[in-house]
Amino acid sequence: MNELPMKELRSTARWLHQRSAFSVTAASGLAVAVFLIGPLLVGRLPDQRFLVWNLALAWIPYVAALGLDLFDRERRPLAALVAATVWLLFLPNAPYLVSDLTHLQRASNTPWLELARLVAFAWAGCMLAVASLRIVHRVVAGRGGWLAGWATVFTAAGVSGVGVVIGRFARLNSWEALTHPTVVAAEAIRVAGSRQGLAVAVFFTLLVLVVYAGLGGAAGSARAPEPFRS
């Protein structure tokens, strides 16, 4: 009687494991635990609450990538296109968490706690960036081949680099690419003409590529043979 539900449960777990769901959840859980428990251990209330908001934004591209994968398998091209657009717009929010290291308070009474919190959130952002990029890489390569897959990876890394700079220095959000496209375009042009902005954009572009390669992005880009069935 219970054989079918158990089979579906195992299939779902395998599908999630292939898409690093447990890894990104663990990384995010560690960040939240450090955020909540760390200050309480030293008799303080959690601060830097913007980190939790930034982490929530970093989850959006991962969820969008899962949606893209599902819609592609179900042959729903319009829904897949919407998911891909959301993924690309919000992808910079994942590596953006690394830039939050600028909030390290060297004069703090608990510098190691400050560092642990920021590093934990930065690591969660890197994990979410790699996991979502791997999913999209797999989908695009499955449809368009090896070259299209890697072109997507490099394009997404470049968009992430520019997006981090626009978010950090111009204080613009991902959704403003839709609500205020001319403002975002102007900032992107300004980044290209600024030596400092361009240097930071290149750094984050390379960071995404290096972390992606270092965490096995290329090895995990082969399309999973067994689709998820709900």
LUMKOL-587349 format. One line per field, with one value per residue (C-alpha): residue number from 1; residue in three letters; x negated, y, z negated. Coordinates in steps of 0.25 Angstrom, whole numbers, plus 2048, in hexadecimal, padded with zeros to 3 digits. Layout:
REM LUMKOL-587349
seq <- NUM_...
type <- ALA_...
u <- X_...
v <- Y_...
w <- Z_...
//
This chain:
REM LUMKOL-587349
seq <- 1_2_3_4_5_6_7_8_9_10_11_12_13_14_15_16_17_18_19_20_21_22_23_24_25_26_27_28_29_30_31_32_33_34_35_36_37_38_39_40_41_42_43_44_45_46_47_48_49_50_51_52_53_54_55_56_57_58_59_60_61_62_63_64_65_66_67_68_69_70_71_72_73_74_75_76_77_78_79_80_81_82_83_84_85_86_87_88_89_90_91_92_93_94_95_96_97_98_99_100_101_102_103_104_105_106_107_108_109_110_111_112_113_114_115_116_117_118_119_120_121_122_123_124_125_126_127_128_129_130_131_132_133_134_135_136_137_138_139_140_141_142_143_144_145_146_147_148_149_150_151_152_153_154_155_156_157_158_159_160_161_162_163_164_165_166_167_168_169_170_171_172_173_174_175_176_177_178_179_180_181_182_183_184_185_186_187_188_189_190_191_192_193_194_195_196_197_198_199_200_201_202_203_204_205_206_207_208_209_210_211_212_213_214_215_216_217_218_219_220_221_222_223_224_225_226_227_228_229_230
type <- MET_ASN_GLU_LEU_PRO_MET_LYS_GLU_LEU_ARG_SER_THR_ALA_ARG_TRP_LEU_HIS_GLN_ARG_SER_ALA_PHE_SER_VAL_THR_ALA_ALA_SER_GLY_LEU_ALA_VAL_ALA_VAL_PHE_LEU_ILE_GLY_PRO_LEU_LEU_VAL_GLY_ARG_LEU_PRO_ASP_GLN_ARG_PHE_LEU_VAL_TRP_ASN_LEU_ALA_LEU_ALA_TRP_ILE_PRO_TYR_VAL_ALA_ALA_LEU_GLY_LEU_ASP_LEU_PHE_ASP_ARG_GLU_ARG_ARG_PRO_LEU_ALA_ALA_LEU_VAL_ALA_ALA_THR_VAL_TRP_LEU_LEU_PHE_LEU_PRO_ASN_ALA_PRO_TYR_LEU_VAL_SER_ASP_LEU_THR_HIS_LEU_GLN_ARG_ALA_SER_ASN_THR_PRO_TRP_LEU_GLU_LEU_ALA_ARG_LEU_VAL_ALA_PHE_ALA_TRP_ALA_GLY_CYS_MET_LEU_ALA_VAL_ALA_SER_LEU_ARG_ILE_VAL_HIS_ARG_VAL_VAL_ALA_GLY_ARG_GLY_GLY_TRP_LEU_ALA_GLY_TRP_ALA_THR_VAL_PHE_THR_ALA_ALA_GLY_VAL_SER_GLY_VAL_GLY_VAL_VAL_ILE_GLY_ARG_PHE_ALA_ARG_LEU_ASN_SER_TRP_GLU_ALA_LEU_THR_HIS_PRO_THR_VAL_VAL_ALA_ALA_GLU_ALA_ILE_ARG_VAL_ALA_GLY_SER_ARG_GLN_GLY_LEU_ALA_VAL_ALA_VAL_PHE_PHE_THR_LEU_LEU_VAL_LEU_VAL_VAL_TYR_ALA_GLY_LEU_GLY_GLY_ALA_ALA_GLY_SER_ALA_ARG_ALA_PRO_GLU_PRO_PHE_ARG_SER
u <- 800_7F5_7EB_7F0_7EF_7E1_7DD_7E2_7DB_7CD_7CF_7D2_7C6_7BD_7C2_7BF_7B1_7AD_7B0_7A8_7B5_7B0_7A2_7A8_7B2_7A7_79E_7AA_7AD_79F_7A0_7AD_7A8_79C_7A4_7AE_7A6_799_79D_7A6_79A_793_79F_7A3_7AF_7AC_7A8_7A5_7B3_7B1_7A9_7B6_7BD_7B1_7B1_7C0_7BD_7B2_7BB_7C4_7BB_7B9_7C8_7CA_7BF_7C7_7D4_7CC_7C8_7D6_7DD_7D2_7D5_7E4_7E2_7E8_7DF_7E6_7E5_7D7_7D3_7DA_7D2_7C5_7C7_7CA_7BD_7B4_7BA_7B8_7AB_7A2_7A9_7A2_793_797_797_788_787_78E_781_77F_787_77D_77B_76D_76F_77A_778_77B_773_773_782_784_77A_781_78F_78A_782_78E_797_78D_78B_79A_79B_790_797_7A4_79D_796_7A2_7AB_7A1_79E_7AD_7AE_7A1_7A7_7B4_7AE_7A3_7AE_7B5_7AA_79E_791_78D_79B_79A_78C_790_79B_792_788_794_79A_78D_78B_799_797_78A_791_79D_795_78F_79C_7A2_797_793_7A0_7A9_7B2_7BA_7BC_7CB_7C7_7C2_7D1_7D6_7CB_7C4_7BE_7B8_7B2_7AC_7A6_79F_79A_794_78E_788_781_77B_776_769_76D_77B_775_76A_775_77E_772_76F_77D_77E_771_775_782_77B_770_779_782_776_771_77E_780_789_783_784_793_797_79C_7AB_7B1_7B6_7C3_7CD_7D5_7E3_7ED
v <- 800_80A_806_810_81C_818_816_825_829_823_829_837_836_831_83D_847_841_842_851_853_856_850_857_865_863_85E_86A_874_86D_86F_87E_880_878_881_88D_889_881_888_895_88E_886_893_89A_8A2_8A3_8A0_8AC_8AE_8A9_8AD_8A0_898_8A0_89F_890_88F_897_88D_881_887_883_875_873_87A_870_864_86A_86B_85C_858_860_85C_84D_850_857_864_86E_87B_877_873_880_888_87F_881_890_890_888_891_89E_899_890_89C_89C_88E_893_8A1_89A_89A_8A9_8AA_8A7_8B6_8B7_8B0_8B9_8B8_8C0_8B6_8AF_8A2_8A3_893_893_89E_897_88A_890_897_88B_881_88A_88C_87D_87B_885_87E_870_876_87C_870_867_870_872_863_860_86A_865_857_85C_865_85A_850_859_860_858_85A_867_86D_868_86E_87B_87C_87A_885_88F_88C_88F_89C_8A0_89C_8A5_8B1_8AE_8AE_8BB_8C2_8BC_8C0_8CE_8D3_8CC_8C7_8BA_8AF_8B2_8C0_8BA_8B9_8C5_8CF_8C8_8D6_8D8_8CA_8CC_8D9_8D3_8C7_8D1_8D9_8CC_8C9_8D7_8D7_8D1_8CD_8C8_8C0_8BA_8B6_8B0_8A8_8A3_89E_898_890_88C_886_87E_87A_875_86F_867_864_85E_855_85D_857_849_84B_851_844_843_83A_82E_82C_837_83B_836_83C
w <- 800_7FD_808_812_808_803_812_815_808_80C_81A_815_80B_817_81F_814_811_820_81F_812_80A_7FD_7FF_801_7F6_7EC_7F0_7EE_7E1_7DC_7DF_7D8_7CC_7CB_7CD_7C2_7B8_7B8_7B2_7A8_7A3_79F_79A_7A6_7AF_7BE_7C6_7D5_7D9_7E7_7E9_7E7_7F2_7FB_7F9_7FC_809_80C_80C_817_822_81D_81C_82A_82F_829_830_83D_83C_83A_844_84F_84C_84D_85A_855_85D_858_849_84B_852_846_83C_844_844_835_833_83A_834_826_828_823_816_812_814_80F_801_802_803_7F6_7F0_7F1_7E5_7DC_7D0_7CC_7BF_7BA_7AD_7B3_7C1_7C3_7C1_7CC_7D5_7D3_7D6_7E3_7E8_7E6_7EE_7F9_7F9_7FA_806_80D_80B_811_81C_820_81E_827_831_832_834_83F_846_846_84C_857_85B_85C_866_86D_86B_864_86A_866_858_856_85D_853_847_84B_84F_841_83A_841_83E_82F_82F_835_82C_81F_822_826_819_810_815_81C_812_81D_81B_825_828_82C_839_83D_835_839_844_849_83B_83A_849_845_839_841_84B_840_83A_848_848_839_837_828_82C_838_82F_824_82F_835_827_824_832_830_822_827_832_829_81E_828_82E_820_81A_826_82F_83C_836_832_840_846_847_83D_844_83B_83A_82E_82E_824
//
